[in-house]
Amino acid sequence: MKTSKYLLTMFLFTIGITVQAASSRTLLNFQLLGSYSDNIFQNYSPVEDYITTGSFTIIHQTKSKITLYYNGNLNMFSQYTDLYNHNHYIGISNRQSIGDTKNDIYIGGYARFRIDKPVYEIYDNHNYFGFASIKYYLFPTILFRAKNTLGMRTYVNYTDYSYFENVLSLNMSKFFQTRTTLQTGIDYFYKDYIEDQTYSVTSPSGLLTRTYVIDSPKVSQLLASFKIAQSVSNLTAVQAEYLFRNTISGENRFAELDEFYTDEVLFDDHYSYSGQEVSMSIKQFLPFQFIAVLSAYYQEKSYNHRPVYDLEGNELIEAGTRQDYQNGISVQLEKKFSGENIPVLKSLELYMNYLYRVNNSNDRYYDASSGFLSAGIDASF
């Protein structure tokens, strides 16, 4: 019943936007992605699975610079079919120029609804967020950006993990005649759990390996970043970035479960750890509108007050808290087609990506490697 209600709401929203398309501009986008992972849960006992992801987006821009959008996507798993889920986003934003047309202020908001099968209803959640941002050139070659986002995420069936969130981002970019860009930023994150009570959560399969819950209603965190990008030529660009994350106060609630899909952030989002990360990438434009991107990263995570266990679920006091050291490398190949050469389409993109990552952890359960291969198509009308 609840699924039908959400889908009907999204359908009516989409129809309402399309009806107005004659007096403004409407963009439709479709994406289809097929993926394979040899370690879907990213733990010490790898199991493989195939994932198919489909996505549809409609963006409607009015003459008064108001943008309405809807995005719906679904994720289907071949072996672990109970992980099937679909998500729906609806949003609105307004852009207004400040003096010079290069300077803008944005305000808006969005809602997101995630729906899972009953066995994984732990992931079902609603999100409601509002934001305000500004893009302002202090000088012709110095760009300042600021954004504040306020909102809440409610887990429908596990309200103990529902929270309010406030994110403030400040960013400065400097552009040089040497085709070099320097960018530095700082982000402040604040997470306040809606409920003070804390409960243990059992695994969707009923096979609980271990559970540990920290009752800490508030978490605050700072993220500092520095990025440098350089165009080596008209066809080659390189980029390097450094991130430093530090938890100022509080602890994240978490539970460690059997068959926990770690790409989701119910218990293991960035509020769970402090650390640093360095990444690099090379982008090469090839003949016939092909693009190749080679990326690599190294990340350190120090989990806040999170004990270490052995594979039987016994706490290893002498090991201290959980420490992860992760590195990965990815290769992506893209092929872009101009809309001028394809009737009806504004753009078409084909892409293939392979990611390999290794996570070295003092908690054996998370000491693992995984490969992820994906190929997809992205079409805009």
Number of C-alpha atoms within 10 A of each C-alpha: 5 8 12 9 10 15 13 12 11 18 12 11 15 20 10 11 18 18 9 14 14 8 10 13 14 19 15 18 18 18 17 16 18 17 18 19 21 16 18 24 21 26 21 17 13 14 15 17 16 19 20 18 18 17 18 18 19 20 20 21 21 17 9 10 15 16 18 21 21 23 20 20 18 17 18 18 18 14 12 15 14 16 19 18 20 19 19 21 19 21 18 18 18 18 16 15 15 13 8 9 9 12 17 18 17 17 18 18 17 18 18 18 19 22 22 20 15 12 13 18 19 21 22 21 21 19 18 18 18 18 18 17 19 19 19 21 16 11 9 10 12 16 18 18 18 18 18 17 18 16 17 20 21 20 20 17 13 16 18 21 25 22 20 18 19 18 18 18 18 17 18 19 18 16 15 11 7 9 12 16 18 17 18 17 18 18 18 17 19 21 21 20 23 17 12 12 12 15 16 14 18 17 20 17 12 11 11 15 15 19 16 15 16 16 17 16 20 19 20 20 21 19 18 18 18 18 18 17 19 17 16 15 10 8 12 16 18 19 18 17 18 18 18 17 23 16 22 14 13 21 22 29 24 21 18 20 20 17 18 19 16 14 11 10 13 20 18 17 13 16 24 22 24 20 19 19 18 18 18 18 19 19 19 19 16 14 9 9 12 16 18 18 18 17 18 18 18 18 18 21 19 18 21 18 15 20 18 22 20 12 14 9 14 12 15 14 10 8 13 14 17 20 23 19 18 19 19 18 18 18 17 18 18 19 18 15 17 12 15 10 11 11 9 10 16 17 18 19 17 18 18 18 18 18 17 16 19 17 21 17 18 19 20 15 18 19 18 19 20 21 19 18 18 18 18 18 17 17 18 18 15
